[in-house]
Amino acid sequence: MPQSRQKRNVTISLSPETIRKARILAARRSTSISGLLAEQIETLTGEDEAYERAHRSALALLGKGFHLGGVISASRDELHERR
């Protein structure tokens, strides 16, 4: 079985009230509490990975800089000349 398809069990502790509500929600969605949790965790990890990719990309763009057009015809000294 490929690594990405292997599943492992995780044990969590929830209050009886949370479990009751989760059972109702799972039934409404035609799934199990385990299915609900798996979907939410997969969504969270996917969002986190997407954020990290976007963050790295943005930092790379900032490091590269942007050319906003135009030409500077004055020298540095002329620009910083005190009058």
PDB file of N, CA, C and O in Angstrom:
ATOM      1  N   MET A   1       0.850  -1.184   0.000  1.00  0.00           N
ATOM      2  CA  MET A   1       0.000   0.000   0.000  1.00  0.00           C
ATOM      3  C   MET A   1       0.888   1.237   0.000  1.00  0.00           C
ATOM      4  O   MET A   1       1.815   1.316   0.806  1.00  0.00           O
ATOM      5  N   PRO A   2       0.629   2.228  -0.899  1.00  0.00           N
ATOM      6  CA  PRO A   2       1.457   3.441  -0.924  1.00  0.00           C
ATOM      7  C   PRO A   2       1.387   4.204   0.390  1.00  0.00           C
ATOM      8  O   PRO A   2       0.375   4.168   1.089  1.00  0.00           O
ATOM      9  N   GLN A   3       2.461   4.885   0.714  1.00  0.00           N
ATOM     10  CA  GLN A   3       2.565   5.612   1.983  1.00  0.00           C
ATOM     11  C   GLN A   3       1.405   6.581   2.183  1.00  0.00           C
ATOM     12  O   GLN A   3       0.886   6.684   3.294  1.00  0.00           O
ATOM     13  N   SER A   4       0.982   7.299   1.134  1.00  0.00           N
ATOM     14  CA  SER A   4      -0.062   8.305   1.280  1.00  0.00           C
ATOM     15  C   SER A   4      -1.429   7.690   1.563  1.00  0.00           C
ATOM     16  O   SER A   4      -2.326   8.396   2.024  1.00  0.00           O
ATOM     17  N   ARG A   5      -1.614   6.397   1.301  1.00  0.00           N
ATOM     18  CA  ARG A   5      -2.900   5.748   1.517  1.00  0.00           C
ATOM     19  C   ARG A   5      -2.981   5.002   2.848  1.00  0.00           C
ATOM     20  O   ARG A   5      -4.067   4.596   3.264  1.00  0.00           O
ATOM     21  N   GLN A   6      -1.867   4.823   3.505  1.00  0.00           N
ATOM     22  CA  GLN A   6      -1.896   4.129   4.783  1.00  0.00           C
ATOM     23  C   GLN A   6      -2.600   4.991   5.819  1.00  0.00           C
ATOM     24  O   GLN A   6      -2.432   6.211   5.844  1.00  0.00           O
ATOM     25  N   LYS A   7      -3.375   4.360   6.659  1.00  0.00           N
ATOM     26  CA  LYS A   7      -4.088   5.087   7.705  1.00  0.00           C
ATOM     27  C   LYS A   7      -3.640   4.563   9.060  1.00  0.00           C
ATOM     28  O   LYS A   7      -3.327   3.383   9.224  1.00  0.00           O
ATOM     29  N   ARG A   8      -3.619   5.472  10.024  1.00  0.00           N
ATOM     30  CA  ARG A   8      -3.263   5.105  11.393  1.00  0.00           C
ATOM     31  C   ARG A   8      -4.345   5.632  12.307  1.00  0.00           C
ATOM     32  O   ARG A   8      -4.975   6.648  12.014  1.00  0.00           O
ATOM     33  N   ASN A   9      -4.559   4.957  13.398  1.00  0.00           N
ATOM     34  CA  ASN A   9      -5.553   5.384  14.373  1.00  0.00           C
ATOM     35  C   ASN A   9      -4.975   6.432  15.312  1.00  0.00           C
ATOM     36  O   ASN A   9      -3.790   6.413  15.645  1.00  0.00           O
ATOM     37  N   VAL A  10      -5.844   7.349  15.728  1.00  0.00           N
ATOM     38  CA  VAL A  10      -5.493   8.392  16.687  1.00  0.00           C
ATOM     39  C   VAL A  10      -6.575   8.378  17.758  1.00  0.00           C
ATOM     40  O   VAL A  10      -7.759   8.250  17.446  1.00  0.00           O
ATOM     41  N   THR A  11      -6.182   8.507  18.995  1.00  0.00           N
ATOM     42  CA  THR A  11      -7.145   8.542  20.095  1.00  0.00           C
ATOM     43  C   THR A  11      -7.238   9.966  20.622  1.00  0.00           C
ATOM     44  O   THR A  11      -6.224  10.614  20.880  1.00  0.00           O
ATOM     45  N   ILE A  12      -8.464  10.443  20.778  1.00  0.00           N
ATOM     46  CA  ILE A  12      -8.674  11.770  21.360  1.00  0.00           C
ATOM     47  C   ILE A  12      -9.707  11.652  22.473  1.00  0.00           C
ATOM     48  O   ILE A  12     -10.489  10.703  22.512  1.00  0.00           O
ATOM     49  N   SER A  13      -9.699  12.611  23.361  1.00  0.00           N
ATOM     50  CA  SER A  13     -10.683  12.657  24.438  1.00  0.00           C
ATOM     51  C   SER A  13     -11.563  13.879  24.241  1.00  0.00           C
ATOM     52  O   SER A  13     -11.071  14.997  24.093  1.00  0.00           O
ATOM     53  N   LEU A  14     -12.868  13.652  24.241  1.00  0.00           N
ATOM     54  CA  LEU A  14     -13.842  14.724  24.085  1.00  0.00           C
ATOM     55  C   LEU A  14     -14.893  14.596  25.171  1.00  0.00           C
ATOM     56  O   LEU A  14     -15.125  13.515  25.713  1.00  0.00           O
ATOM     57  N   SER A  15     -15.519  15.712  25.474  1.00  0.00           N
ATOM     58  CA  SER A  15     -16.595  15.671  26.465  1.00  0.00           C
ATOM     59  C   SER A  15     -17.791  14.925  25.879  1.00  0.00           C
ATOM     60  O   SER A  15     -17.966  14.883  24.661  1.00  0.00           O
ATOM     61  N   PRO A  16     -18.606  14.341  26.742  1.00  0.00           N
ATOM     62  CA  PRO A  16     -19.802  13.641  26.255  1.00  0.00           C
ATOM     63  C   PRO A  16     -20.703  14.546  25.405  1.00  0.00           C
ATOM     64  O   PRO A  16     -21.285  14.086  24.422  1.00  0.00           O
ATOM     65  N   GLU A  17     -20.822  15.803  25.767  1.00  0.00           N
ATOM     66  CA  GLU A  17     -21.652  16.740  25.006  1.00  0.00           C
ATOM     67  C   GLU A  17     -21.095  16.967  23.603  1.00  0.00           C
ATOM     68  O   GLU A  17     -21.852  17.014  22.633  1.00  0.00           O
ATOM     69  N   THR A  18     -19.776  17.106  23.494  1.00  0.00           N
ATOM     70  CA  THR A  18     -19.144  17.288  22.182  1.00  0.00           C
ATOM     71  C   THR A  18     -19.333  16.043  21.330  1.00  0.00           C
ATOM     72  O   THR A  18     -19.591  16.141  20.130  1.00  0.00           O
ATOM     73  N   ILE A  19     -19.205  14.876  21.942  1.00  0.00           N
ATOM     74  CA  ILE A  19     -19.409  13.631  21.207  1.00  0.00           C
ATOM     75  C   ILE A  19     -20.854  13.532  20.713  1.00  0.00           C
ATOM     76  O   ILE A  19     -21.098  13.124  19.577  1.00  0.00           O
ATOM     77  N   ARG A  20     -21.798  13.901  21.558  1.00  0.00           N
ATOM     78  CA  ARG A  20     -23.215  13.860  21.167  1.00  0.00           C
ATOM     79  C   ARG A  20     -23.454  14.766  19.959  1.00  0.00           C
ATOM     80  O   ARG A  20     -24.097  14.364  18.989  1.00  0.00           O
ATOM     81  N   LYS A  21     -22.932  15.989  20.028  1.00  0.00           N
ATOM     82  CA  LYS A  21     -23.103  16.929  18.924  1.00  0.00           C
ATOM     83  C   LYS A  21     -22.393  16.444  17.663  1.00  0.00           C
ATOM     84  O   LYS A  21     -22.904  16.605  16.555  1.00  0.00           O
ATOM     85  N   ALA A  22     -21.216  15.852  17.836  1.00  0.00           N
ATOM     86  CA  ALA A  22     -20.459  15.341  16.688  1.00  0.00           C
ATOM     87  C   ALA A  22     -21.202  14.185  16.017  1.00  0.00           C
ATOM     88  O   ALA A  22     -21.188  14.077  14.790  1.00  0.00           O
ATOM     89  N   ARG A  23     -21.847  13.327  16.797  1.00  0.00           N
ATOM     90  CA  ARG A  23     -22.631  12.232  16.217  1.00  0.00           C
ATOM     91  C   ARG A  23     -23.774  12.769  15.368  1.00  0.00           C
ATOM     92  O   ARG A  23     -24.045  12.256  14.282  1.00  0.00           O
ATOM     93  N   ILE A  24     -24.438  13.797  15.866  1.00  0.00           N
ATOM     94  CA  ILE A  24     -25.547  14.403  15.125  1.00  0.00           C
ATOM     95  C   ILE A  24     -25.033  15.026  13.826  1.00  0.00           C
ATOM     96  O   ILE A  24     -25.620  14.829  12.763  1.00  0.00           O
ATOM     97  N   LEU A  25     -23.946  15.771  13.919  1.00  0.00           N
ATOM     98  CA  LEU A  25     -23.366  16.406  12.741  1.00  0.00           C
ATOM     99  C   LEU A  25     -22.916  15.357  11.724  1.00  0.00           C
ATOM    100  O   LEU A  25     -23.161  15.494  10.525  1.00  0.00           O
ATOM    101  N   ALA A  26     -22.264  14.322  12.212  1.00  0.00           N
ATOM    102  CA  ALA A  26     -21.805  13.260  11.317  1.00  0.00           C
ATOM    103  C   ALA A  26     -22.990  12.585  10.623  1.00  0.00           C
ATOM    104  O   ALA A  26     -22.926  12.300   9.428  1.00  0.00           O
ATOM    105  N   ALA A  27     -24.058  12.331  11.359  1.00  0.00           N
ATOM    106  CA  ALA A  27     -25.240  11.700  10.763  1.00  0.00           C
ATOM    107  C   ALA A  27     -25.834  12.602   9.678  1.00  0.00           C
ATOM    108  O   ALA A  27     -26.230  12.117   8.618  1.00  0.00           O
ATOM    109  N   ARG A  28     -25.897  13.902   9.937  1.00  0.00           N
ATOM    110  CA  ARG A  28     -26.412  14.846   8.937  1.00  0.00           C
ATOM    111  C   ARG A  28     -25.579  14.825   7.664  1.00  0.00           C
ATOM    112  O   ARG A  28     -26.103  15.033   6.569  1.00  0.00           O
ATOM    113  N   ARG A  29     -24.291  14.576   7.806  1.00  0.00           N
ATOM    114  CA  ARG A  29     -23.374  14.567   6.656  1.00  0.00           C
ATOM    115  C   ARG A  29     -23.130  13.156   6.119  1.00  0.00           C
ATOM    116  O   ARG A  29     -22.284  12.956   5.247  1.00  0.00           O
ATOM    117  N   SER A  30     -23.861  12.198   6.636  1.00  0.00           N
ATOM    118  CA  SER A  30     -23.733  10.794   6.201  1.00  0.00           C
ATOM    119  C   SER A  30     -22.298  10.288   6.328  1.00  0.00           C
ATOM    120  O   SER A  30     -21.760   9.663   5.413  1.00  0.00           O
ATOM    121  N   THR A  31     -21.703  10.565   7.458  1.00  0.00           N
ATOM    122  CA  THR A  31     -20.352  10.089   7.710  1.00  0.00           C
ATOM    123  C   THR A  31     -20.246   9.709   9.183  1.00  0.00           C
ATOM    124  O   THR A  31     -21.253   9.647   9.889  1.00  0.00           O
ATOM    125  N   SER A  32     -19.036   9.459   9.636  1.00  0.00           N
ATOM    126  CA  SER A  32     -18.788   9.111  11.037  1.00  0.00           C
ATOM    127  C   SER A  32     -18.033  10.259  11.708  1.00  0.00           C
ATOM    128  O   SER A  32     -17.569  11.186  11.045  1.00  0.00           O
ATOM    129  N   ILE A  33     -17.922  10.178  13.026  1.00  0.00           N
ATOM    130  CA  ILE A  33     -17.114  11.165  13.739  1.00  0.00           C
ATOM    131  C   ILE A  33     -15.671  11.087  13.236  1.00  0.00           C
ATOM    132  O   ILE A  33     -15.016  12.112  13.049  1.00  0.00           O
ATOM    133  N   SER A  34     -15.195   9.895  13.026  1.00  0.00           N
ATOM    134  CA  SER A  34     -13.841   9.711  12.506  1.00  0.00           C
ATOM    135  C   SER A  34     -13.703  10.378  11.141  1.00  0.00           C
ATOM    136  O   SER A  34     -12.694  11.027  10.864  1.00  0.00           O
ATOM    137  N   GLY A  35     -14.704  10.220  10.300  1.00  0.00           N
ATOM    138  CA  GLY A  35     -14.686  10.851   8.980  1.00  0.00           C
ATOM    139  C   GLY A  35     -14.688  12.369   9.073  1.00  0.00           C
ATOM    140  O   GLY A  35     -13.978  13.043   8.327  1.00  0.00           O
ATOM    141  N   LEU A  36     -15.489  12.908   9.993  1.00  0.00           N
ATOM    142  CA  LEU A  36     -15.513  14.352  10.205  1.00  0.00           C
ATOM    143  C   LEU A  36     -14.140  14.863  10.615  1.00  0.00           C
ATOM    144  O   LEU A  36     -13.631  15.837  10.059  1.00  0.00           O
ATOM    145  N   LEU A  37     -13.551  14.191  11.594  1.00  0.00           N
ATOM    146  CA  LEU A  37     -12.240  14.615  12.093  1.00  0.00           C
ATOM    147  C   LEU A  37     -11.168  14.505  11.018  1.00  0.00           C
ATOM    148  O   LEU A  37     -10.344  15.406  10.863  1.00  0.00           O
ATOM    149  N   ALA A  38     -11.178  13.405  10.279  1.00  0.00           N
ATOM    150  CA  ALA A  38     -10.187  13.215   9.219  1.00  0.00           C
ATOM    151  C   ALA A  38     -10.300  14.320   8.180  1.00  0.00           C
ATOM    152  O   ALA A  38      -9.288  14.869   7.744  1.00  0.00           O
ATOM    153  N   GLU A  39     -11.526  14.649   7.780  1.00  0.00           N
ATOM    154  CA  GLU A  39     -11.731  15.700   6.786  1.00  0.00           C
ATOM    155  C   GLU A  39     -11.231  17.049   7.290  1.00  0.00           C
ATOM    156  O   GLU A  39     -10.575  17.787   6.554  1.00  0.00           O
ATOM    157  N   GLN A  40     -11.540  17.367   8.536  1.00  0.00           N
ATOM    158  CA  GLN A  40     -11.109  18.653   9.090  1.00  0.00           C
ATOM    159  C   GLN A  40      -9.592  18.737   9.230  1.00  0.00           C
ATOM    160  O   GLN A  40      -8.997  19.773   8.936  1.00  0.00           O
ATOM    161  N   ILE A  41      -8.975  17.668   9.669  1.00  0.00           N
ATOM    162  CA  ILE A  41      -7.516  17.671   9.827  1.00  0.00           C
ATOM    163  C   ILE A  41      -6.842  17.757   8.461  1.00  0.00           C
ATOM    164  O   ILE A  41      -5.848  18.466   8.307  1.00  0.00           O
ATOM    165  N   GLU A  42      -7.372  17.043   7.467  1.00  0.00           N
ATOM    166  CA  GLU A  42      -6.809  17.117   6.118  1.00  0.00           C
ATOM    167  C   GLU A  42      -6.960  18.530   5.556  1.00  0.00           C
ATOM    168  O   GLU A  42      -6.052  19.036   4.896  1.00  0.00           O
ATOM    169  N   THR A  43      -8.094  19.164   5.812  1.00  0.00           N
ATOM    170  CA  THR A  43      -8.306  20.544   5.359  1.00  0.00           C
ATOM    171  C   THR A  43      -7.311  21.482   6.035  1.00  0.00           C
ATOM    172  O   THR A  43      -6.690  22.311   5.370  1.00  0.00           O
ATOM    173  N   LEU A  44      -7.157  21.356   7.340  1.00  0.00           N
ATOM    174  CA  LEU A  44      -6.224  22.218   8.076  1.00  0.00           C
ATOM    175  C   LEU A  44      -4.790  22.053   7.592  1.00  0.00           C
ATOM    176  O   LEU A  44      -4.084  23.041   7.391  1.00  0.00           O
ATOM    177  N   THR A  45      -4.362  20.827   7.407  1.00  0.00           N
ATOM    178  CA  THR A  45      -2.983  20.608   6.977  1.00  0.00           C
ATOM    179  C   THR A  45      -2.783  21.094   5.541  1.00  0.00           C
ATOM    180  O   THR A  45      -1.724  21.625   5.207  1.00  0.00           O
ATOM    181  N   GLY A  46      -3.792  20.914   4.695  1.00  0.00           N
ATOM    182  CA  GLY A  46      -3.708  21.413   3.323  1.00  0.00           C
ATOM    183  C   GLY A  46      -3.619  22.932   3.284  1.00  0.00           C
ATOM    184  O   GLY A  46      -2.827  23.494   2.526  1.00  0.00           O
ATOM    185  N   GLU A  47      -4.436  23.598   4.106  1.00  0.00           N
ATOM    186  CA  GLU A  47      -4.392  25.054   4.178  1.00  0.00           C
ATOM    187  C   GLU A  47      -3.043  25.538   4.689  1.00  0.00           C
ATOM    188  O   GLU A  47      -2.509  26.531   4.194  1.00  0.00           O
ATOM    189  N   ASP A  48      -2.490  24.842   5.678  1.00  0.00           N
ATOM    190  CA  ASP A  48      -1.197  25.228   6.226  1.00  0.00           C
ATOM    191  C   ASP A  48      -0.096  25.075   5.180  1.00  0.00           C
ATOM    192  O   ASP A  48       0.772  25.939   5.063  1.00  0.00           O
ATOM    193  N   GLU A  49      -0.129  23.977   4.419  1.00  0.00           N
ATOM    194  CA  GLU A  49       0.872  23.771   3.370  1.00  0.00           C
ATOM    195  C   GLU A  49       0.743  24.851   2.295  1.00  0.00           C
ATOM    196  O   GLU A  49       1.752  25.369   1.816  1.00  0.00           O
ATOM    197  N   ALA A  50      -0.490  25.194   1.913  1.00  0.00           N
ATOM    198  CA  ALA A  50      -0.703  26.240   0.905  1.00  0.00           C
ATOM    199  C   ALA A  50      -0.187  27.585   1.414  1.00  0.00           C
ATOM    200  O   ALA A  50       0.423  28.343   0.662  1.00  0.00           O
ATOM    201  N   TYR A  51      -0.432  27.878   2.687  1.00  0.00           N
ATOM    202  CA  TYR A  51       0.058  29.123   3.280  1.00  0.00           C
ATOM    203  C   TYR A  51       1.583  29.166   3.242  1.00  0.00           C
ATOM    204  O   TYR A  51       2.170  30.184   2.874  1.00  0.00           O
ATOM    205  N   GLU A  52       2.215  28.075   3.618  1.00  0.00           N
ATOM    206  CA  GLU A  52       3.686  28.040   3.631  1.00  0.00           C
ATOM    207  C   GLU A  52       4.251  28.234   2.230  1.00  0.00           C
ATOM    208  O   GLU A  52       5.243  28.944   2.062  1.00  0.00           O
ATOM    209  N   ARG A  53       3.638  27.615   1.215  1.00  0.00           N
ATOM    210  CA  ARG A  53       4.095  27.811  -0.167  1.00  0.00           C
ATOM    211  C   ARG A  53       3.947  29.274  -0.577  1.00  0.00           C
ATOM    212  O   ARG A  53       4.863  29.851  -1.162  1.00  0.00           O
ATOM    213  N   ALA A  54       2.798  29.872  -0.271  1.00  0.00           N
ATOM    214  CA  ALA A  54       2.552  31.271  -0.623  1.00  0.00           C
ATOM    215  C   ALA A  54       3.524  32.189   0.112  1.00  0.00           C
ATOM    216  O   ALA A  54       4.007  33.170  -0.454  1.00  0.00           O
ATOM    217  N   HIS A  55       3.806  31.873   1.364  1.00  0.00           N
ATOM    218  CA  HIS A  55       4.737  32.679   2.162  1.00  0.00           C
ATOM    219  C   HIS A  55       6.138  32.640   1.555  1.00  0.00           C
ATOM    220  O   HIS A  55       6.787  33.675   1.405  1.00  0.00           O
ATOM    221  N   ARG A  56       6.598  31.440   1.207  1.00  0.00           N
ATOM    222  CA  ARG A  56       7.930  31.312   0.589  1.00  0.00           C
ATOM    223  C   ARG A  56       7.981  32.061  -0.741  1.00  0.00           C
ATOM    224  O   ARG A  56       8.972  32.723  -1.049  1.00  0.00           O
ATOM    225  N   SER A  57       6.910  31.952  -1.525  1.00  0.00           N
ATOM    226  CA  SER A  57       6.854  32.629  -2.820  1.00  0.00           C
ATOM    227  C   SER A  57       6.886  34.146  -2.638  1.00  0.00           C
ATOM    228  O   SER A  57       7.594  34.840  -3.367  1.00  0.00           O
ATOM    229  N   ALA A  58       6.133  34.662  -1.679  1.00  0.00           N
ATOM    230  CA  ALA A  58       6.106  36.102  -1.427  1.00  0.00           C
ATOM    231  C   ALA A  58       7.472  36.601  -0.968  1.00  0.00           C
ATOM    232  O   ALA A  58       7.919  37.667  -1.392  1.00  0.00           O
ATOM    233  N   LEU A  59       8.131  35.842  -0.110  1.00  0.00           N
ATOM    234  CA  LEU A  59       9.466  36.247   0.350  1.00  0.00           C
ATOM    235  C   LEU A  59      10.461  36.255  -0.805  1.00  0.00           C
ATOM    236  O   LEU A  59      11.321  37.132  -0.880  1.00  0.00           O
ATOM    237  N   ALA A  60      10.345  35.280  -1.705  1.00  0.00           N
ATOM    238  CA  ALA A  60      11.233  35.237  -2.864  1.00  0.00           C
ATOM    239  C   ALA A  60      11.003  36.451  -3.759  1.00  0.00           C
ATOM    240  O   ALA A  60      11.958  37.046  -4.259  1.00  0.00           O
ATOM    241  N   LEU A  61       9.738  36.820  -3.960  1.00  0.00           N
ATOM    242  CA  LEU A  61       9.430  38.006  -4.767  1.00  0.00           C
ATOM    243  C   LEU A  61       9.964  39.276  -4.113  1.00  0.00           C
ATOM    244  O   LEU A  61      10.506  40.147  -4.794  1.00  0.00           O
ATOM    245  N   LEU A  62       9.814  39.382  -2.805  1.00  0.00           N
ATOM    246  CA  LEU A  62      10.327  40.557  -2.099  1.00  0.00           C
ATOM    247  C   LEU A  62      11.840  40.640  -2.200  1.00  0.00           C
ATOM    248  O   LEU A  62      12.403  41.724  -2.350  1.00  0.00           O
ATOM    249  N   GLY A  63      12.494  39.489  -2.118  1.00  0.00           N
ATOM    250  CA  GLY A  63      13.952  39.463  -2.234  1.00  0.00           C
ATOM    251  C   GLY A  63      14.419  39.869  -3.616  1.00  0.00           C
ATOM    252  O   GLY A  63      15.478  40.478  -3.770  1.00  0.00           O
ATOM    253  N   LYS A  64      13.634  39.532  -4.613  1.00  0.00           N
ATOM    254  CA  LYS A  64      13.977  39.855  -5.997  1.00  0.00           C
ATOM    255  C   LYS A  64      13.712  41.323  -6.294  1.00  0.00           C
ATOM    256  O   LYS A  64      14.445  41.941  -7.066  1.00  0.00           O
ATOM    257  N   GLY A  65      12.678  41.885  -5.691  1.00  0.00           N
ATOM    258  CA  GLY A  65      12.333  43.285  -5.921  1.00  0.00           C
ATOM    259  C   GLY A  65      11.392  43.437  -7.101  1.00  0.00           C
ATOM    260  O   GLY A  65      11.114  42.483  -7.828  1.00  0.00           O
ATOM    261  N   PHE A  66      10.917  44.636  -7.270  1.00  0.00           N
ATOM    262  CA  PHE A  66       9.958  44.934  -8.331  1.00  0.00           C
ATOM    263  C   PHE A  66      10.443  46.128  -9.137  1.00  0.00           C
ATOM    264  O   PHE A  66      10.961  47.096  -8.579  1.00  0.00           O
ATOM    265  N   HIS A  67      10.277  46.057 -10.439  1.00  0.00           N
ATOM    266  CA  HIS A  67      10.545  47.215 -11.292  1.00  0.00           C
ATOM    267  C   HIS A  67       9.196  47.864 -11.569  1.00  0.00           C
ATOM    268  O   HIS A  67       8.338  47.271 -12.223  1.00  0.00           O
ATOM    269  N   LEU A  68       9.012  49.069 -11.077  1.00  0.00           N
ATOM    270  CA  LEU A  68       7.726  49.744 -11.195  1.00  0.00           C
ATOM    271  C   LEU A  68       7.684  50.707 -12.373  1.00  0.00           C
ATOM    272  O   LEU A  68       6.766  51.519 -12.487  1.00  0.00           O
ATOM    273  N   GLY A  69       8.660  50.616 -13.231  1.00  0.00           N
ATOM    274  CA  GLY A  69       8.673  51.468 -14.414  1.00  0.00           C
ATOM    275  C   GLY A  69       9.409  52.767 -14.155  1.00  0.00           C
ATOM    276  O   GLY A  69       9.837  53.050 -13.036  1.00  0.00           O
ATOM    277  N   GLY A  70       9.545  53.536 -15.193  1.00  0.00           N
ATOM    278  CA  GLY A  70      10.206  54.830 -15.062  1.00  0.00           C
ATOM    279  C   GLY A  70      11.721  54.699 -15.085  1.00  0.00           C
ATOM    280  O   GLY A  70      12.281  53.614 -14.927  1.00  0.00           O
ATOM    281  N   VAL A  71      12.350  55.823 -15.286  1.00  0.00           N
ATOM    282  CA  VAL A  71      13.811  55.878 -15.349  1.00  0.00           C
ATOM    283  C   VAL A  71      14.281  57.009 -14.442  1.00  0.00           C
ATOM    284  O   VAL A  71      13.731  58.110 -14.484  1.00  0.00           O
ATOM    285  N   ILE A  72      15.268  56.749 -13.644  1.00  0.00           N
ATOM    286  CA  ILE A  72      15.838  57.787 -12.785  1.00  0.00           C
ATOM    287  C   ILE A  72      17.014  58.388 -13.543  1.00  0.00           C
ATOM    288  O   ILE A  72      18.007  57.715 -13.818  1.00  0.00           O
ATOM    289  N   SER A  73      16.881  59.649 -13.870  1.00  0.00           N
ATOM    290  CA  SER A  73      17.933  60.291 -14.675  1.00  0.00           C
ATOM    291  C   SER A  73      18.951  61.025 -13.806  1.00  0.00           C
ATOM    292  O   SER A  73      20.020  61.392 -14.293  1.00  0.00           O
ATOM    293  N   ALA A  74      18.641  61.242 -12.550  1.00  0.00           N
ATOM    294  CA  ALA A  74      19.566  61.958 -11.665  1.00  0.00           C
ATOM    295  C   ALA A  74      20.483  60.955 -10.962  1.00  0.00           C
ATOM    296  O   ALA A  74      20.124  59.794 -10.763  1.00  0.00           O
ATOM    297  N   SER A  75      21.655  61.423 -10.596  1.00  0.00           N
ATOM    298  CA  SER A  75      22.573  60.560  -9.859  1.00  0.00           C
ATOM    299  C   SER A  75      22.159  60.513  -8.390  1.00  0.00           C
ATOM    300  O   SER A  75      21.338  61.313  -7.940  1.00  0.00           O
ATOM    301  N   ARG A  76      22.721  59.592  -7.669  1.00  0.00           N
ATOM    302  CA  ARG A  76      22.422  59.466  -6.241  1.00  0.00           C
ATOM    303  C   ARG A  76      22.765  60.763  -5.512  1.00  0.00           C
ATOM    304  O   ARG A  76      21.991  61.248  -4.686  1.00  0.00           O
ATOM    305  N   ASP A  77      23.924  61.311  -5.826  1.00  0.00           N
ATOM    306  CA  ASP A  77      24.359  62.563  -5.177  1.00  0.00           C
ATOM    307  C   ASP A  77      23.389  63.695  -5.474  1.00  0.00           C
ATOM    308  O   ASP A  77      23.055  64.476  -4.583  1.00  0.00           O
ATOM    309  N   GLU A  78      22.934  63.790  -6.717  1.00  0.00           N
ATOM    310  CA  GLU A  78      21.988  64.845  -7.076  1.00  0.00           C
ATOM    311  C   GLU A  78      20.665  64.676  -6.317  1.00  0.00           C
ATOM    312  O   GLU A  78      20.055  65.659  -5.894  1.00  0.00           O
ATOM    313  N   LEU A  79      20.239  63.449  -6.152  1.00  0.00           N
ATOM    314  CA  LEU A  79      18.988  63.190  -5.460  1.00  0.00           C
ATOM    315  C   LEU A  79      19.071  63.551  -3.981  1.00  0.00           C
ATOM    316  O   LEU A  79      18.083  63.969  -3.377  1.00  0.00           O
ATOM    317  N   HIS A  80      20.259  63.386  -3.408  1.00  0.00           N
ATOM    318  CA  HIS A  80      20.421  63.624  -1.969  1.00  0.00           C
ATOM    319  C   HIS A  80      21.085  64.975  -1.664  1.00  0.00           C
ATOM    320  O   HIS A  80      21.511  65.230  -0.537  1.00  0.00           O
ATOM    321  N   GLU A  81      21.162  65.806  -2.656  1.00  0.00           N
ATOM    322  CA  GLU A  81      21.769  67.119  -2.505  1.00  0.00           C
ATOM    323  C   GLU A  81      20.938  67.985  -1.558  1.00  0.00           C
ATOM    324  O   GLU A  81      19.715  68.046  -1.683  1.00  0.00           O
ATOM    325  N   ARG A  82      21.590  68.643  -0.626  1.00  0.00           N
ATOM    326  CA  ARG A  82      20.918  69.513   0.335  1.00  0.00           C
ATOM    327  C   ARG A  82      20.854  70.927  -0.227  1.00  0.00           C
ATOM    328  O   ARG A  82      21.836  71.426  -0.777  1.00  0.00           O
ATOM    329  N   ARG A  83      19.733  71.552  -0.095  1.00  0.00           N
ATOM    330  CA  ARG A  83      19.610  72.935  -0.600  1.00  0.00           C
ATOM    331  C   ARG A  83      19.346  73.873   0.509  1.00  0.00           C
ATOM    332  O   ARG A  83      19.212  75.075   0.282  1.00  0.00           O
TER     333      ARG A  83
END
